[in-house]
Amino acid sequence: MVSKSYFSLIVGSILASAVSGFISPGASRTPSAVSLLATTSSGTTTTCTSVGVPFTGALETIPSLASLYLLPYVDADTGLINLSASEDGFADAKPSSFVFAIYDKNENPQYIGVTNHMHHMLKVMLARRPDKTYFYKTFHIAKPSRSYIDLVMDFWLAEVGDCPGNAGGPEDDLWEKPLDVKPRFTDQDYEDIEELEKTGHLSRDMATRIVTWQWEEEKMNELRARGVKEEFHFDPTLKSEGKLDLKAEEDGGSGRNLQP
């Protein structure tokens, strides 16, 4: 979601200089240092240092999205989520956070979020939005600070200008919440649920789970058509509610609030 912090970033010429900091693959990458003017909720204007933002006893810089590598989401050879190409590494040891941006087939940014477990979150986003997850960028924060994470996300959102999954509309839910397939249930689906309850001696929840499984297969067929070979384990409890999402991992995180 768009920032819930008390900062509203005033971004002017700093974006031009940040975007010009693109470094091609193979070159040495140093995140672009930026200066930010921030207005607090009380109206007081403060300046974050031009060499970075202090957090956890150290100085860090906020990298522009343009300075980060655009990584293919799925490895073309293995069909697995592409993790090896990132120079930041993906050890999910605590404390550790990742701010990430997801791009569609045309390399347009679709969603910016944060997670503690990058691999699982990439799987979740792929399962939720297989039509929108073709590339991604990520910034690894070894010693995360809530205020610093918020600043990174705010700066990235200001840089891209238009990110459908962070616009505060219905598109946000498609990224951040399980897929509710009940509105897609046909009359036949509801008849099947009633029949399973009567003749199969099943509970309503179990009957709904069986019907929802058909929609899970449709989702899996879409992923297979893209050549994805990852294993996806959908939450059976959610299927009983007519919803689809992957089983949660501890502190998996999603979006701004680090919620599953």
C-alpha positions as CSV (number, residue, x, y, z in Angstrom):
1,M,0.0,0.0,0.0
2,V,1.0,3.6,-0.4
3,S,3.0,4.8,2.6
4,K,1.5,4.6,6.0
5,S,4.4,6.5,7.5
6,Y,4.2,10.1,8.4
7,F,6.4,11.1,5.5
8,S,5.3,12.7,2.3
9,L,8.4,12.9,0.0
10,I,9.0,16.0,-2.0
11,V,10.8,14.6,-5.0
12,G,12.1,17.0,-7.7
13,S,15.4,17.1,-9.4
14,I,16.6,14.2,-7.1
15,L,14.6,11.8,-9.2
16,A,16.3,12.8,-12.4
17,S,19.7,12.3,-10.8
18,A,18.6,9.0,-9.3
19,V,17.2,7.6,-12.5
20,S,20.4,8.7,-14.3
21,G,22.3,6.4,-11.9
22,F,21.4,3.2,-14.0
23,I,24.2,0.8,-14.0
24,S,24.2,-2.0,-16.6
25,P,24.7,-5.6,-15.6
26,G,28.4,-6.5,-15.2
27,A,29.3,-3.1,-13.9
28,S,30.1,-2.3,-10.3
29,R,26.9,-1.2,-8.6
30,T,26.9,1.3,-5.8
31,P,23.4,2.4,-4.8
32,S,22.6,6.0,-5.8
33,A,22.9,8.4,-2.9
34,V,20.0,10.9,-2.7
35,S,18.8,13.8,-0.6
36,L,15.2,13.8,0.5
37,L,13.1,16.6,1.9
38,A,10.5,15.1,4.2
39,T,7.5,16.7,5.8
40,T,6.4,15.2,9.1
41,S,2.8,15.1,10.2
42,S,3.4,18.2,12.4
43,G,4.4,20.1,9.3
44,T,8.1,20.2,10.2
45,T,10.4,19.9,7.3
46,T,13.6,17.8,7.8
47,T,16.4,16.8,5.5
48,C,17.7,13.2,5.2
49,T,21.5,13.3,4.7
50,S,22.6,13.4,1.1
51,V,24.9,10.4,1.6
52,G,22.1,8.2,2.9
53,V,19.6,7.6,5.7
54,P,20.9,6.6,9.1
55,F,19.5,3.5,10.6
56,T,20.6,0.8,13.1
57,G,23.8,2.7,13.8
58,A,25.0,2.9,10.2
59,L,24.6,5.0,7.2
60,E,22.8,3.5,4.2
61,T,21.9,4.8,0.9
62,I,18.5,4.5,-0.9
63,P,19.1,3.0,-4.3
64,S,17.0,4.2,-7.2
65,L,15.0,1.5,-8.9
66,A,16.8,2.4,-12.1
67,S,20.1,1.5,-10.6
68,L,19.0,-2.1,-9.7
69,Y,19.1,-5.1,-12.0
70,L,15.9,-6.1,-13.7
71,L,15.8,-9.9,-13.1
72,P,13.7,-12.4,-15.0
73,Y,11.1,-13.8,-12.6
74,V,11.3,-17.4,-13.8
75,D,14.5,-19.1,-15.0
76,A,13.9,-20.1,-18.6
77,D,16.0,-23.3,-18.2
78,T,14.7,-24.7,-14.9
79,G,11.2,-23.2,-14.7
80,L,12.0,-22.2,-11.1
81,I,11.9,-18.7,-9.6
82,N,15.1,-16.9,-10.5
83,L,17.1,-16.2,-7.4
84,S,20.7,-16.8,-8.4
85,A,21.2,-13.7,-10.5
86,S,20.9,-11.3,-7.6
87,E,24.2,-10.0,-6.3
88,D,22.5,-9.2,-3.0
89,G,21.9,-12.8,-2.1
90,F,18.8,-14.3,-0.7
91,A,19.6,-15.9,2.6
92,D,16.4,-15.5,4.6
93,A,18.3,-15.3,7.9
94,K,16.8,-12.9,10.5
95,P,16.9,-10.0,10.9
96,S,16.6,-9.4,7.2
97,S,14.2,-7.7,4.9
98,F,13.8,-7.2,1.1
99,V,12.1,-4.3,-0.6
100,F,11.0,-5.5,-4.0
101,A,9.3,-4.2,-7.2
102,I,7.5,-6.5,-9.6
103,Y,7.2,-5.8,-13.4
104,D,4.9,-7.1,-16.1
105,K,5.9,-8.5,-19.5
106,N,6.4,-5.0,-20.9
107,E,8.7,-4.1,-18.0
108,N,6.2,-1.8,-16.4
109,P,6.2,-1.7,-12.6
110,Q,3.1,-3.3,-11.1
111,Y,3.7,-3.6,-7.3
112,I,6.2,-2.5,-4.7
113,G,6.3,-4.4,-1.4
114,V,8.5,-5.7,1.4
115,T,9.0,-9.2,2.9
116,N,11.2,-11.1,5.3
117,H,11.3,-14.2,3.0
118,M,12.0,-13.3,-0.6
119,H,11.7,-16.7,-2.2
120,H,8.3,-17.5,-0.6
121,M,7.0,-14.0,-1.4
122,L,8.0,-14.3,-5.0
123,K,6.0,-17.6,-5.2
124,V,3.0,-16.0,-3.5
125,M,3.0,-13.1,-6.0
126,L,3.5,-15.4,-8.9
127,A,0.5,-17.6,-7.8
128,R,-1.7,-14.5,-7.2
129,R,-0.8,-12.6,-10.4
130,P,0.8,-15.0,-13.0
131,D,-0.2,-12.5,-15.7
132,K,1.7,-9.6,-14.1
133,T,4.9,-11.2,-12.7
134,Y,7.6,-11.4,-15.4
135,F,10.5,-9.4,-13.9
136,Y,11.5,-8.0,-10.5
137,K,14.0,-5.9,-8.7
138,T,15.0,-6.2,-5.1
139,F,17.0,-4.4,-2.4
140,H,18.3,-6.5,0.5
141,I,18.3,-4.8,3.9
142,A,20.5,-6.8,6.3
143,K,19.5,-4.8,9.4
144,P,16.0,-3.6,8.8
145,S,14.5,-0.5,10.3
146,R,10.8,0.3,9.8
147,S,11.4,3.9,9.1
148,Y,14.2,3.1,6.6
149,I,12.0,0.5,4.8
150,D,9.2,3.1,4.6
151,L,11.6,5.7,3.1
152,V,12.8,3.2,0.5
153,M,9.3,2.3,-0.5
154,D,8.2,5.9,-0.6
155,F,11.1,6.9,-2.8
156,W,10.6,4.0,-5.2
157,L,6.9,4.9,-5.5
158,A,7.7,8.5,-6.2
159,E,10.3,7.4,-8.8
160,V,7.9,5.2,-10.8
161,G,5.0,7.6,-10.4
162,D,2.3,5.1,-11.3
163,C,2.2,1.7,-9.7
164,P,-1.2,0.0,-10.0
165,G,-0.8,-2.4,-7.0
166,N,0.0,0.5,-4.7
167,A,-2.6,3.0,-5.8
168,G,-5.0,2.4,-3.0
169,G,-7.7,0.8,-5.2
170,P,-9.1,-2.7,-5.9
171,E,-5.8,-3.6,-7.7
172,D,-4.0,-3.6,-4.3
173,D,-6.1,-6.5,-3.0
174,L,-5.2,-8.7,-6.0
175,W,-1.6,-8.4,-4.9
176,E,-2.0,-8.4,-1.1
177,K,-4.9,-10.7,-0.4
178,P,-5.9,-14.3,-1.3
179,L,-7.9,-14.7,-4.5
180,D,-11.6,-14.9,-3.7
181,V,-13.0,-17.2,-6.3
182,K,-16.6,-17.3,-4.9
183,P,-17.7,-14.4,-7.2
184,R,-16.6,-16.7,-10.1
185,F,-18.7,-19.6,-8.9
186,T,-21.3,-20.6,-11.5
187,D,-24.7,-21.9,-10.9
188,Q,-23.3,-25.3,-11.6
189,D,-20.6,-24.8,-9.0
190,Y,-23.3,-24.1,-6.3
191,E,-25.3,-27.1,-7.5
192,D,-22.2,-29.3,-7.2
193,I,-21.7,-28.0,-3.6
194,E,-25.3,-28.9,-2.7
195,E,-25.0,-32.3,-4.3
196,L,-21.8,-33.1,-2.5
197,E,-23.4,-32.1,0.8
198,K,-26.4,-34.3,0.2
199,T,-24.9,-37.4,-1.5
200,G,-21.4,-37.3,-0.3
201,H,-22.2,-36.6,3.4
202,L,-19.7,-33.8,3.3
203,S,-19.7,-30.6,5.3
204,R,-20.3,-27.3,3.5
205,D,-16.7,-26.3,4.0
206,M,-15.4,-29.6,2.5
207,A,-17.8,-29.3,-0.5
208,T,-16.7,-25.8,-1.1
209,R,-13.0,-26.9,-0.9
210,I,-13.6,-29.5,-3.6
211,V,-15.2,-27.0,-5.9
212,T,-12.5,-24.4,-5.2
213,W,-9.9,-27.0,-6.2
214,Q,-11.2,-26.8,-9.8
215,W,-10.3,-23.1,-9.8
216,E,-6.9,-24.1,-8.3
217,E,-6.3,-26.4,-11.3
218,E,-7.2,-23.5,-13.6
219,K,-4.5,-21.4,-11.9
220,M,-2.0,-24.2,-12.1
221,N,-2.6,-24.6,-15.8
222,E,-1.9,-20.9,-16.3
223,L,1.4,-21.3,-14.5
224,R,2.3,-24.5,-16.4
225,A,1.6,-22.7,-19.6
226,R,4.4,-20.2,-18.7
227,G,6.8,-23.1,-18.1
228,V,6.7,-22.7,-14.3
229,K,7.9,-25.8,-12.5
230,E,7.8,-24.6,-8.9
231,E,5.7,-26.5,-6.3
232,F,2.7,-24.6,-5.1
233,H,0.9,-25.7,-1.9
234,F,-2.4,-23.9,-1.5
235,D,-3.9,-23.4,1.9
236,P,-6.8,-26.0,2.4
237,T,-8.5,-23.9,5.1
238,L,-8.8,-21.0,2.7
239,K,-10.1,-23.3,0.0
240,S,-12.9,-24.1,2.4
241,E,-13.8,-20.4,2.3
242,G,-13.7,-20.3,-1.5
243,K,-10.3,-18.6,-1.6
244,L,-6.9,-19.4,-3.1
245,D,-3.5,-18.6,-1.7
246,L,-0.3,-20.4,-0.8
247,K,0.2,-21.8,2.7
248,A,1.9,-19.2,4.8
249,E,5.5,-19.4,6.0
250,E,6.5,-17.8,9.3
251,D,6.7,-14.0,8.9
252,G,6.3,-14.3,5.2
253,G,5.1,-10.8,4.8
254,S,3.3,-9.0,2.1
255,G,3.3,-5.4,1.1
256,R,3.9,-2.5,3.5
257,N,2.5,-4.2,6.6
258,L,4.5,-7.4,6.6
259,Q,1.3,-9.4,6.8
260,P,0.8,-12.8,5.3
